[in-house]
Amino acid sequence: MKTTVIIVRHGQSTSNVQRVIQGHHDVAVLTEIGETQARSVGEMLNTLTLNAIYSSPLKRAHRTCELIAQTMTQQGADVPTIQLTDHLKEINLPLWESKSFDQVEAEYPSEYRAWRQQPDAFKMALPGPDGTTTDFYPVREIWQRAGQFLQTVLQNHAGQTVLLIGHSAINRALIGAAIKLGPASLNSMGQDNCAINVLNFLGDWQSGAQLESLNLTSHLGDPIPARRSRFKGPRLLLVRHGETDWNRDGRFQGQIDIPLNENGKRQGAQAGEFLSTIKLDAAVTSSMLRPKETAEKILEHHLEIDLETTEHLWEISHGEWEGKLESEIEAGYPGMLAQWQRYPETVQMPGGENLQEVWARAKTGWQSIVAAYSEAGQTSGRSQTVLVVAHDAINKAILCQLFGLSPKNFWRFKQGNGAVSVIDYHDGPESLPVLSAANITTHLSGSIFDKTVAGAL
C-alpha cells in the first residue's frame, strides 16, 4: 500500500522579491508572478485525485493553496477542503524576521554562517523576561515538527494521496525527515517557489520514504531550476539512460550491454529537447551502449560538445542474475531477492558486485568529473555545466553519497529512464553539494509522476 505525499512551496512573495527573511512573519503576500505560479501548479495537478490538502496558515502559503484548489476545481477536479496547520509554518527565526539577508549577515555573522554551513548546530540566544537568554535551535525544531506531522499524515491517510503546501525550509525538513536525513542536510536540497516534490511511503514511518522527485519547475516554464548568479562551481545534469527491452521485460541487465529500444530512443530524444536550451560545456557517459546512445540523442542539440566515456559509471554487475527475471532469480536463489529489496547493503551478487564496490566506483568516477570541471571553470572564469549519463544503480549511489548516505539507503531515490537530476557545487569540489532537482520526468509524460517502466534492479 503506497501513500503519496505531494509537497509544494508557496509562490513568489513580496518578501522574496525584497530578499527579506520571512519565517513566521506574516506580512508578505503573493506577487502577481506568485499568483500565476500557483495557478500553474493547479493546472499541473488538475488530473489527480487528492484525498486531503494541508496548508501552512501563513498568508503566502494559504493563498497559494487557495489558488491551486480554485484552478483544479475550475478544470473539473473534485478538491477536498483545505486544512490549515501550524505544523507547516516556515522555520521560526524570531530575531531575524522582517530583516534583509544582507542585514542579518552583517548583524549576526557567526550565526548566519552557522545557518548556511552547519544548520544542525545553528542556534539563537532568545532573551527571556528576567534578562536571561535561552538557546533555541530553529533547524532542529523544524525537523522535529516535520517528522511529527508526517507521522500523523501516514496514520490518517494510509494508501491515499495528500497535498501539502508549505515553505522553503519546512519543505526541505519534510523531505529530509522522510528519507532519513538529519538537520545538517537543510541546505543540501533545492526548493524554488511553487516547485513540486513527490514522496512515496511504501510502509510505515520507521521504514521511511522514497524520494520520487524533487523541485520540479517545468510547469513554471523552467526545465530545471535556475542557478544563482553568485555561484561559481560546476552544475552536473545526471541522467539515467532510456528504456531497453530488458527494462520493459523486467530482466536484470547489469553489465550485459543491452541497447535502447525504440521507446528508449524516444526518451533520449525527449530529454534532448527538454535540455536543448541549457548551455552545456561538456558531457560524460558510462561507456556502455544504453547510456551512450542516450547521451548521443541529447547531444544532437549540442553538436559542439565531444562525448567522453568512462567505465567508472558502469551499472552494477549482477553476475549470475543478469538476463534473468525476478521469478527465475527467486527459483534459483530462494530468499535472496527479498534480501536485496529489504537489506541491499548485505547482498553479494553471485558472481557479481556488492553495493560497497559500486559505492567506491561511483565515488571515484563522480569525484573525478567534479574535480575536472571545477578546474575547467576556474581556468575559463565561468561555471561549467556538465551532462552525465549513467544507470539506475550507479545514479542512486551518487545521489546517496551527496548526503553521506550508506548503501543501506540505496532505495531512497527513484531514477526513471530518461530522468534528469541536477547537482550543484556552488563553490567548487570541496563545497557542499546541493541536489537542486531530482528525477525530473515531466518531459516524458507531462505528469509529475515517474511513469517510466520500473525495470529490474
N, C-alpha and C positions, 0 to 999 in steps of 0.2 A: 504494500500500500504506500503510495507516494504522496507526500504533502508538498505542494509547490508554493513557495513564498516569493512574490514579486516585490521588489523594493525600488522606489523611485525617489529621487531627490526633488525638492521644490524647484520651481522656475527661477529665472534671474530676478533678484530683488534689488530694491533701491540701494540697500547697503552693500550688496555685491558690487554694484557699479561704483560706489564711492570707496570701495575697499575698506569697509568698516567691519569690525568684528561684531557678530550678532549674538551668538549664544542664545540665552533665554530672553534677551532684549526683544521686545515685540512691537517695535515701531515700523520696521521695514515692511513694505508691501511689494507685490509683484510689479515689475515694469511692464510696458507693452510687449516687449520681447518675451518676458517671463510668462505672460498670459498666452502668447502664441505657442510657446514651448509646451505648456500644459495641455493645450488643445491637441498638439501633435502627439502627445502621449496617449490621449484618449482615442485618437484615430488609430494608433498602433495597437491598442488593446481592445478595440471595439468588437472583435470576433470571439473574445474569451468569455468563458463563464466563470465569474468570480463569486465565491461563496461568502466573502467578508472583505470589508475595506476598513482599515485603521489609519488614522492620520494624527500627526502632531497637532496640537491646538494652536500653535503659533501661526499668526496671520499668513505668512508667506507659504507655509505648507498647507494649511487648511484651504486657502484659496486655490492652490494648485490642485488639491484633491477635488474640490467642487467642480473645477473646470474639466478635469478628467472625467468625472462622473457625468456631467452635463453632456459632454461630447459623445460619450459612449451611449447615453440614453437617446440622444438625438439621432444616432445611427442604428437604433433598434435594439440595443443591448438591454438586458434586464439587470440593473445595477443594485446591489444591496445598499442599505443605509450606511452612511459614513459614521464610524465610531471614533470619537476623539480620545486620545490617551496621552497622559503626561510622560509615559514611558518612551514615546517617540520624540520628545523635545530634543533640541540640539544640545550639544555639550554645554555645561554650566561654567562660564568664565566670569564670575561676578566682578572681578577687579578690572577687567578689560573691556567689557561690553559697551558698545557705542563709541569706542575709540578706534582710530585707524590702525592698520597693521604697522605702518611706519612709526606711529606714536608709541604703540606698545613695545615695539622692538627697541626704541630709544629709552623708554622709561623703565623697562623690565628686561634688560639684555640677557641676563643669565636664565631667567625663567622662560623667556621667548626661545632661547637656544635649546633649552631642555624640551620644550613643547615640540620643536621641529626635529630634534635629533634623538631624544630619549623620552618619548611621551609617557612611558610607563613610570618614569621617575619624576615627571613634571608635577610640581605642587605649587599651591598658592597659600600664603600666610593670611588667613582671614581674621580681621580684628573682631574681638568679642566686646560685649558691653562693659566688661570690667577692665578693659585695657590690655588683656592678654590676647594672644593670637592662637589660631588653630590651623594646623596643616591640612589642606584639602587637596586631594588628588583627582582632578577632573577626568582624566582619561580612564583611570581605574573605575571611577564611579559610573561612567557611561558604559563601560564594558559589562559591569555587573548588571546594570539596568537593562541593557540589550539582551543579555543571556536570560534574565528572568522573564522578560516579555516573550521571547521566542518559545520558552518552555510553556508558557500559558497558551500561545498560539497553537502549539502542537497538541496540547491537551484538548483544546476546544474545537480544533479544525482538522483533525487527523483525516488524511485522504482527500483534503479539499485544496482549493486554490485561493490564496489570500493575497491581497494587495496592501502594501504598507507605504505611506507617504511620509518621508522624514527629511533629514538634513544631511549635510556632508559627513560630519563626524559620527552621528548616530547610525547612519547607514553603514559606514565602514566598521563600526563596532558590531552591528548586527551580523554583517558578513564574516568578520573576523571571529567572533564568538562561535558562529555556526560551523566554521571549518576548523575550529580548534586552534586559532591563533590568539596570542595574548595581546595586551595593550601596547606592547612595543611595536606592533605592526600597523599602528594607526596611519602613519604617513607612507605606507607601502602600497596603498591602493588608490586608484583614481576614482573621483566621484564628481562628474560635471552636473550642472543644472539640468534637471529633467532627464538625466540618464536613467536607464532601466537596468536592473540586476535581477538574476534568477537563481534561487536556491532550491535544491531538491533534498527533502528529508525522506530517506527510504526506510528509516527505523525510528528509534526514539532519540531524545536529546543527547544521551550519552554517546550514541553512535555518530552524531554529528551529521553534517550536510555535505552534499556535493555542490560545488560552485559550477552551475551550468553556464552562466555568462556574467560578465562584469562590465559596467559602464558603457552600455550600448548607447550610441548617439546618432546612428544613421537616420532615425526618424526626424532628427533636428536639422538634417542637411549636411552633417559632417560624417564622412565614412568612419573616421577614427577620431578620438579626442585630439583637440589642438594642443600643440606644445606651447609652453610658456616661453616667451622670448628670452628670458634671462638664463635659461638652462643651456649648458654647453656640452654635456656628454652625449653619447650616442643613443639613438632610438632604434630598437630592433622590432621588426614585424615578424613574429613567429607564426608560421602557417603549417597546418597539417596537410599532407598530401590528399588528393582527391580519391574518390571511391575506386576500388578494384572489384573484380568478380568475386574474389575471396572475401572481401569485406561484405559484399552482398550475400554471399552464401553462409557467412559466419565461420569461415575457416581461419585458423591461426596462420598468419603469414610469416612473422618474424623476419628472418634474413633470406627467405626464398624471394627471388627478385620478380615479383608479380607486377605487370604493367597496369596502368589505369584502364578502366573500361570506358565506354562512351559517356556514361554519366560522370565519371571522374574527370574526363577531359572537359566536359561541360562545366563542372565545378571549378576547375583550374581557370577556364576562360572567364567565369563569373567573378572569381577572386581577382583576376587581372583587370577586369572592367571596374570592379569596386575600388581597386587601388590605383587606377590609372591616373588620377590627379595628384597622387603623392609623389613627390620627388625622391627617387631612390639614388643612393650613392654607391651601393654595392649589393651583391646577392650571393648567398652561400647556401648550398643544399647538401643533404645526405647524397652520397654518390649512387644510392640505389635508384632503380628506374622510376618508381612511382612518385617520389618527391621531386626527382629531377624533371620529369615530364610536367609536373605541376608548376615548378618554378619557371620552366620554359614558356608555359602558357601565360603566366603573369608577366614575364619579361617581354612579351610581344608588344606591350605598351611602353617598354623602356629599352629600346634596341641598343642604346649606348652602353648598357651595363653588361659586363662579362660575368658569366656564372662560374663561381668557384665550387668545388666539391670537396667533401671530407667524409672519411669513414667513421669519425668520432660520433657523427649524428645518425649512424645506422640504427635500425629498430632493434629491440631486444631479440636475442636468439632464444627461440622457444624449443630448440633442439628437436627431440623426438615428437613434440606436439605439432610441429609445423606441417601444414597441409591437412590437419585433422579438424573435424567438427567437435563441438563440446561433447556430444553423445559418445563419440569414438574415444575421446580422452577419458571420460568417466568409465567407460568399459575397460580401457587398458590400464588406467591409473586410478583405481577407486578412491574417492575422497580427496584426491589431490587438487582437483579443480575448485572444489568448495574452499579448500585451504587457500588457494591463490586468490579467490574472491573475497575472503574474510581476513586473511593474515598474509598478504602478499610478500611481506618482508622475510617470511620464514621459508619461502619456496625456492628450491634449486631446480630449475627446469632440467628434466632428464636429458643429458647431452647438450645442454644449453647454458644460459646465464642465470644468475640471480640478480635481484634488484641492486644489491650493493655494487656489483660490477657495472650495471647500467648507470647508477648514480655517478660513479667515478668517471666513466667515459663521457657522460653528458657534461659533467663539470669541466673536464679538460677541453672539450670541444667548444662549449659555450664561453668559457673564460678567455680562450684564445681569440674568439671573434670579438668579444667586448674590448679586449686589450688592443687588438689590431685597429679597430675603428675608433677607439678613443685616441690613439696615437695619430691616426689619419686626420681626425678632427682638429687636433692640436696643430698639426702641420699646416692644414689648409685654413685654419682660423674659423671653421664653420662646422657645426654639429653634423654628424653623419647619420643617415637613415639607411638601415640595412635590412634587406629581406632575408629571412632564414626559413628554409622549408625542410621539414623532417617528418617524424612519425608520431603515433599516438603515445607510446610508452616513453620515448625519449623526450617528447614535449612535456609530458606530465612530470618527468624527473626534473626538467629545467624549471618548471613553474613551482614545484615543491621547494627546490633549492633557493629560489628567490626569497622565500620566507624562512629558510632554515629548517624546513620540514624533512623528516626522515622517510625512508621507504614505507613505513607502516601507514603513511598518509597518501599513498600512491593514488587512491581512488577519489581524492578530494576534488580534482579538477577534471572537467569534461573537455574532450578535444574531438570535435566533429571533423569529418572530411571536408577540406577546403576552408576550415575555420581560421580566423585571424586573431592573434593576440598581440598586444602592444606593451613592450617593456622599455622603460626609460631609465637611463643612468644620468641623472641631471648634472653631475659634476665629475664624470669620469669613472673608470673601472672600479675604484675603491669606494665610490659613493653608494648610498642606499639605493638598491634597485626598486623601481616603482612599477607595479602592474597597473598600467593605465587603462587597459581593456583586456578582456579575456573571452575567447571562444565566440567571436562575432560570426554569426552565420546568417544574418539578415539578408545578405546579398544572394543567398541561395534559395530562400523560400519566402522572403518578405515577412517572416514571423520572428518574434522574439525568442522562440523555442528552437533548439537544435533538432532539426528533423532529418539529419543525415543518418545513414544506417549505423547501428551500433557496432557491427563487425564483431570480431572475436579478439580478445586480448587477455 
